Amino acid sequence: MKKRRYDSYSMVITGERKKKLIKNFIIITVFILVFFVIGILLRYYFLKRESNRSMSIEKLQEYWSLQQYEDVYDLSDKLIEQKPMFSAARMYHGYAAYYLAIEQTEISKALNYIDECINSLRIVLLNNKKKAESQINYILAKAYFQKNVFSSYNYYANLVIRYFETAQKNGFFAPDIPEFLGQAYSQLGMAEESIAAFTEALSIRESESLLKAIGEQYYLIGDYSNAKPYMVRIIQNSKDDVLVQESRNLLGKIYIDENNFTEAKKEFEQILQKNENYADAYYGLGIIYEKQGDMIKARSEWRKALRVQSTHSGAIQKLSNN
């Protein structure tokens, strides 16, 4: 009798264990299914996001190839809102901001775009975007150059040089780099470096403005023998009246410094035959007469300069002191 009771009790225990095991199995199975579904959903979500991102980059590249800079700017801005450290979007945003800046007629708008360009591209560099590093440095250099132009200061010329030189060290080449470097060196008063850069630019692209720039730099360091041939070349060959007049004016100043007053006077008079409102030519004639001791004629020429250009600082100073 006792044995039967014991067997019944064992069967009850075994039945409860089975139920418990089945229950645990169901719970575990449900958990596994839930995590499996969540895993699938997460994988789908991330694949979808990567797909959308990939499609967005393709769209950015398409807009970029068509030079639709506003579209590039707007789309990249939306992508950055979604993911602030999205390097590819920031890179395109910076590029588009630069090209939109140089299209602006309002300085304030241009500077806003330039600042956006600089901020975006510097963030990309901080994130070690090695693949496009050289081109990013190139655009950054041009952005800082434009910041100088738009703000009328030369505070950023050193950064122009730094980023262009970094781009070149990394093997990047663009035909406009030497000319930009020449101007940046000039802004910093580095005449010899400026001459070297402008000369390299001239070997890439024949340009009368480059000839004038090289001549001006030689003039600044007092190397008149090298400065004069560039001015003469422009005078003899250029059809640009303004450029010819500027070159004659510089040549006249060189002749004055060399005490060759006869040739200097010829240059200034040649200018006035073409343009009677060229204040610097009157000022130059006044300097010649001053050096020759004829202050009556000198003051007369300086007054003519002020009639043409009331703010001519040289003529104002001369008349105040004499």
Contacts in CASP RR format, 6 or more apart in sequence:
PFRMAT RR
TARGET T0000
AUTHOR 0000-0000-0000
METHOD contacts of the structure
MODEL  1
MKKRRYDSYSMVITGERKKKLIKNFIIITVFILVFFVIGILLRYYFLKRE
SNRSMSIEKLQEYWSLQQYEDVYDLSDKLIEQKPMFSAARMYHGYAAYYL
AIEQTEISKALNYIDECINSLRIVLLNNKKKAESQINYILAKAYFQKNVF
SSYNYYANLVIRYFETAQKNGFFAPDIPEFLGQAYSQLGMAEESIAAFTE
ALSIRESESLLKAIGEQYYLIGDYSNAKPYMVRIIQNSKDDVLVQESRNL
LGKIYIDENNFTEAKKEFEQILQKNENYADAYYGLGIIYEKQGDMIKARS
EWRKALRVQSTHSGAIQKLSNN
53 79 0 8 1.000
53 86 0 8 1.000
56 75 0 8 1.000
56 79 0 8 1.000
56 89 0 8 1.000
57 88 0 8 1.000
57 89 0 8 1.000
59 75 0 8 1.000
60 72 0 8 1.000
60 75 0 8 1.000
60 76 0 8 1.000
60 79 0 8 1.000
60 88 0 8 1.000
60 89 0 8 1.000
60 92 0 8 1.000
63 69 0 8 1.000
63 71 0 8 1.000
63 72 0 8 1.000
63 75 0 8 1.000
64 72 0 8 1.000
64 92 0 8 1.000
64 95 0 8 1.000
64 96 0 8 1.000
67 99 0 8 1.000
69 96 0 8 1.000
69 99 0 8 1.000
69 100 0 8 1.000
69 103 0 8 1.000
70 96 0 8 1.000
70 100 0 8 1.000
72 92 0 8 1.000
72 93 0 8 1.000
72 95 0 8 1.000
72 96 0 8 1.000
73 93 0 8 1.000
73 96 0 8 1.000
73 97 0 8 1.000
73 100 0 8 1.000
76 89 0 8 1.000
76 90 0 8 1.000
76 92 0 8 1.000
76 93 0 8 1.000
76 94 0 8 1.000
76 96 0 8 1.000
77 93 0 8 1.000
79 86 0 8 1.000
79 89 0 8 1.000
80 86 0 8 1.000
80 89 0 8 1.000
80 90 0 8 1.000
80 93 0 8 1.000
83 89 0 8 1.000
85 123 0 8 1.000
85 127 0 8 1.000
87 124 0 8 1.000
87 127 0 8 1.000
87 129 0 8 1.000
90 120 0 8 1.000
90 121 0 8 1.000
90 123 0 8 1.000
90 124 0 8 1.000
91 120 0 8 1.000
91 121 0 8 1.000
91 124 0 8 1.000
91 129 0 8 1.000
91 132 0 8 1.000
91 136 0 8 1.000
93 116 0 8 1.000
93 120 0 8 1.000
94 116 0 8 1.000
94 117 0 8 1.000
94 120 0 8 1.000
94 121 0 8 1.000
94 139 0 8 1.000
95 117 0 8 1.000
95 121 0 8 1.000
95 139 0 8 1.000
97 113 0 8 1.000
97 114 0 8 1.000
97 116 0 8 1.000
97 117 0 8 1.000
97 120 0 8 1.000
98 113 0 8 1.000
98 114 0 8 1.000
98 117 0 8 1.000
98 139 0 8 1.000
98 142 0 8 1.000
98 143 0 8 1.000
98 146 0 8 1.000
100 113 0 8 1.000
101 109 0 8 1.000
101 110 0 8 1.000
101 111 0 8 1.000
101 113 0 8 1.000
101 114 0 8 1.000
101 117 0 8 1.000
101 143 0 8 1.000
101 146 0 8 1.000
101 150 0 8 1.000
102 110 0 8 1.000
102 146 0 8 1.000
104 110 0 8 1.000
104 113 0 8 1.000
107 150 0 8 1.000
110 146 0 8 1.000
110 150 0 8 1.000
111 147 0 8 1.000
111 150 0 8 1.000
111 151 0 8 1.000
114 143 0 8 1.000
114 146 0 8 1.000
114 147 0 8 1.000
114 150 0 8 1.000
115 147 0 8 1.000
117 139 0 8 1.000
117 140 0 8 1.000
117 143 0 8 1.000
118 140 0 8 1.000
118 143 0 8 1.000
118 144 0 8 1.000
118 147 0 8 1.000
121 136 0 8 1.000
121 139 0 8 1.000
121 140 0 8 1.000
121 143 0 8 1.000
122 140 0 8 1.000
124 132 0 8 1.000
124 136 0 8 1.000
125 133 0 8 1.000
125 136 0 8 1.000
125 137 0 8 1.000
125 140 0 8 1.000
129 136 0 8 1.000
133 170 0 8 1.000
134 166 0 8 1.000
134 167 0 8 1.000
134 170 0 8 1.000
134 171 0 8 1.000
134 172 0 8 1.000
135 167 0 8 1.000
135 172 0 8 1.000
137 163 0 8 1.000
137 164 0 8 1.000
137 166 0 8 1.000
137 167 0 8 1.000
137 170 0 8 1.000
137 172 0 8 1.000
138 163 0 8 1.000
138 164 0 8 1.000
138 167 0 8 1.000
138 172 0 8 1.000
138 174 0 8 1.000
138 177 0 8 1.000
140 159 0 8 1.000
140 163 0 8 1.000
141 159 0 8 1.000
141 160 0 8 1.000
141 161 0 8 1.000
141 162 0 8 1.000
141 163 0 8 1.000
141 164 0 8 1.000
141 167 0 8 1.000
141 177 0 8 1.000
141 180 0 8 1.000
142 160 0 8 1.000
142 180 0 8 1.000
144 156 0 8 1.000
144 157 0 8 1.000
144 159 0 8 1.000
144 160 0 8 1.000
144 163 0 8 1.000
145 156 0 8 1.000
145 157 0 8 1.000
145 160 0 8 1.000
145 180 0 8 1.000
145 183 0 8 1.000
145 184 0 8 1.000
147 156 0 8 1.000
148 154 0 8 1.000
148 155 0 8 1.000
148 156 0 8 1.000
148 157 0 8 1.000
148 160 0 8 1.000
148 187 0 8 1.000
154 187 0 8 1.000
154 188 0 8 1.000
157 184 0 8 1.000
157 185 0 8 1.000
157 187 0 8 1.000
157 188 0 8 1.000
158 184 0 8 1.000
158 188 0 8 1.000
160 180 0 8 1.000
160 181 0 8 1.000
160 184 0 8 1.000
161 181 0 8 1.000
161 184 0 8 1.000
161 185 0 8 1.000
161 188 0 8 1.000
164 177 0 8 1.000
164 180 0 8 1.000
164 181 0 8 1.000
164 184 0 8 1.000
165 181 0 8 1.000
167 174 0 8 1.000
167 177 0 8 1.000
168 177 0 8 1.000
175 204 0 8 1.000
175 205 0 8 1.000
176 201 0 8 1.000
178 197 0 8 1.000
178 198 0 8 1.000
178 200 0 8 1.000
178 201 0 8 1.000
178 204 0 8 1.000
179 197 0 8 1.000
179 198 0 8 1.000
179 201 0 8 1.000
179 205 0 8 1.000
179 210 0 8 1.000
181 193 0 8 1.000
181 197 0 8 1.000
182 193 0 8 1.000
182 194 0 8 1.000
182 197 0 8 1.000
182 198 0 8 1.000
182 201 0 8 1.000
182 213 0 8 1.000
183 194 0 8 1.000
183 213 0 8 1.000
185 191 0 8 1.000
185 193 0 8 1.000
185 194 0 8 1.000
185 197 0 8 1.000
186 194 0 8 1.000
186 213 0 8 1.000
186 217 0 8 1.000
189 220 0 8 1.000
191 217 0 8 1.000
191 218 0 8 1.000
191 220 0 8 1.000
191 221 0 8 1.000
192 221 0 8 1.000
194 213 0 8 1.000
194 217 0 8 1.000
195 214 0 8 1.000
195 217 0 8 1.000
195 218 0 8 1.000
198 210 0 8 1.000
198 213 0 8 1.000
198 214 0 8 1.000
198 217 0 8 1.000
199 214 0 8 1.000
201 207 0 8 1.000
201 210 0 8 1.000
202 210 0 8 1.000
202 211 0 8 1.000
202 214 0 8 1.000
208 234 0 8 1.000
208 237 0 8 1.000
208 238 0 8 1.000
208 240 0 8 1.000
208 243 0 8 1.000
209 243 0 8 1.000
211 230 0 8 1.000
211 233 0 8 1.000
211 234 0 8 1.000
212 230 0 8 1.000
212 231 0 8 1.000
212 234 0 8 1.000
212 243 0 8 1.000
212 246 0 8 1.000
212 247 0 8 1.000
212 250 0 8 1.000
214 230 0 8 1.000
215 226 0 8 1.000
215 227 0 8 1.000
215 230 0 8 1.000
215 231 0 8 1.000
215 250 0 8 1.000
216 227 0 8 1.000
216 250 0 8 1.000
218 224 0 8 1.000
218 226 0 8 1.000
218 227 0 8 1.000
218 230 0 8 1.000
219 227 0 8 1.000
219 250 0 8 1.000
219 253 0 8 1.000
219 254 0 8 1.000
222 257 0 8 1.000
224 254 0 8 1.000
224 257 0 8 1.000
224 258 0 8 1.000
227 250 0 8 1.000
227 254 0 8 1.000
228 251 0 8 1.000
228 254 0 8 1.000
231 247 0 8 1.000
231 248 0 8 1.000
231 250 0 8 1.000
231 251 0 8 1.000
231 254 0 8 1.000
232 251 0 8 1.000
234 243 0 8 1.000
234 244 0 8 1.000
234 247 0 8 1.000
235 244 0 8 1.000
235 247 0 8 1.000
235 248 0 8 1.000
235 251 0 8 1.000
238 244 0 8 1.000
238 247 0 8 1.000
241 274 0 8 1.000
241 275 0 8 1.000
244 274 0 8 1.000
245 271 0 8 1.000
245 274 0 8 1.000
245 275 0 8 1.000
245 278 0 8 1.000
245 281 0 8 1.000
248 267 0 8 1.000
248 268 0 8 1.000
248 270 0 8 1.000
248 271 0 8 1.000
249 267 0 8 1.000
249 268 0 8 1.000
249 271 0 8 1.000
249 278 0 8 1.000
249 280 0 8 1.000
249 281 0 8 1.000
251 267 0 8 1.000
252 263 0 8 1.000
252 264 0 8 1.000
252 267 0 8 1.000
252 268 0 8 1.000
252 284 0 8 1.000
253 264 0 8 1.000
253 284 0 8 1.000
255 261 0 8 1.000
255 263 0 8 1.000
255 264 0 8 1.000
255 267 0 8 1.000
256 264 0 8 1.000
256 284 0 8 1.000
256 287 0 8 1.000
256 288 0 8 1.000
256 291 0 8 1.000
259 291 0 8 1.000
261 288 0 8 1.000
261 291 0 8 1.000
261 292 0 8 1.000
264 284 0 8 1.000
264 288 0 8 1.000
265 285 0 8 1.000
265 288 0 8 1.000
268 281 0 8 1.000
268 282 0 8 1.000
268 284 0 8 1.000
268 285 0 8 1.000
268 288 0 8 1.000
269 281 0 8 1.000
269 285 0 8 1.000
271 278 0 8 1.000
271 280 0 8 1.000
271 281 0 8 1.000
272 278 0 8 1.000
272 281 0 8 1.000
272 282 0 8 1.000
275 281 0 8 1.000
277 308 0 8 1.000
278 308 0 8 1.000
279 305 0 8 1.000
279 306 0 8 1.000
279 308 0 8 1.000
279 309 0 8 1.000
279 312 0 8 1.000
279 315 0 8 1.000
280 305 0 8 1.000
280 312 0 8 1.000
282 301 0 8 1.000
282 302 0 8 1.000
282 304 0 8 1.000
282 305 0 8 1.000
282 308 0 8 1.000
282 315 0 8 1.000
283 301 0 8 1.000
283 302 0 8 1.000
283 305 0 8 1.000
283 312 0 8 1.000
283 314 0 8 1.000
283 315 0 8 1.000
283 318 0 8 1.000
284 301 0 8 1.000
285 301 0 8 1.000
286 297 0 8 1.000
286 298 0 8 1.000
286 299 0 8 1.000
286 300 0 8 1.000
286 301 0 8 1.000
286 302 0 8 1.000
286 318 0 8 1.000
287 298 0 8 1.000
289 295 0 8 1.000
289 297 0 8 1.000
289 298 0 8 1.000
289 301 0 8 1.000
290 298 0 8 1.000
290 318 0 8 1.000
290 322 0 8 1.000
295 322 0 8 1.000
298 318 0 8 1.000
298 322 0 8 1.000
299 318 0 8 1.000
299 319 0 8 1.000
299 322 0 8 1.000
302 314 0 8 1.000
302 315 0 8 1.000
302 318 0 8 1.000
302 319 0 8 1.000
303 315 0 8 1.000
303 319 0 8 1.000
305 312 0 8 1.000
305 314 0 8 1.000
305 315 0 8 1.000
306 312 0 8 1.000
306 315 0 8 1.000
306 316 0 8 1.000
306 319 0 8 1.000
309 315 0 8 1.000
END
